[in-house]
Amino acid sequence: MQPVMPPSLHPKLMNLYKGRVKEEPVKIPYARVSYIDFNQNGKRDAGEELKYNQKTDVLLKRIVLTENDLFQLEKVNTLISSENNHKDDHLNQMEAYLIARRALLASDVDLKNINKYLYKLEGIYQGYLKYQKDKNLSPKNSIQDLDYLHQYLWNNGKNMAEETMHRFDLIMDNQLKYFSGANVKVGNCSGLTTLKTTLSFRRGIPIEVVQVNDEMSFHIFNKFGTQRIENTNYLGINHKQYKTYKVGSVDELILSLLINTAYEYDKKRIFLKRLNFSIKHWRMILTMVNYKIS
């Protein structure tokens, strides 16, 4: 079934990429071909020609699978969020993948491995659909759906929270091991909240990201409506009550991963990696000033 995309989405996406449209001569004398340099490598790669990107779903998939600039991904993600009514499965998938790609880049995952982890994320999501079917679950509303999702992620009953693990690739790897019954910790609040957020958006449920930030610590979890969702505890929904908290956004979740990755390199004294990481994502890292390290 062909995805139904908002008619306004294609021109808005093209507007975000107008600065990357280039021309390249071809073998025919005096002829040139226009293409979008998605990966900014200065040459025309397969699938980048303008004529191949006239359909919204094709253009969006190309962005999701090739864009490596966190700053640009934030713009695309914001646009998709504003256009998505959360009723089209394909657009839900693309929005979730955009969040996941940003999280993987913020975790400093090798570029050649990123799409592999997008497929792993889809596998975890399809596992949730199978979990619902096997247990004959029919959620009556979004909060019940989120509760079932939380039960699915914690399905072997062992504590999966771990204070220092935030990298989104390792979160997914650990989650798959956890599903198999292994006695493994999956991740910390930033990592587990990233997983819950991407899966919720994949489901078409735009949950919020919430921060508790005091003088001693930083904590992050999810919220939907009036319900708090604590991802580091088996009880999940409304397990903990906080007197003060800040409702944030996916952007701030990505920043928390960036901060944790940079701090990890500093702590391990891997300064060359820290430098390269900072150079790659300098525009996003400049916005870290008001954040505390977890």
Beta strands, then each sheet from edge to edge (+ up, - down):
strand 1: 21-25
strand 2: 32-36
strand 3: 208-213
strand 4: 218-224
strand 5: 227-229
strand 6: 246-247
sheet 1: 1+ 2-
sheet 2: 5+ 4- 3+ 6-
end
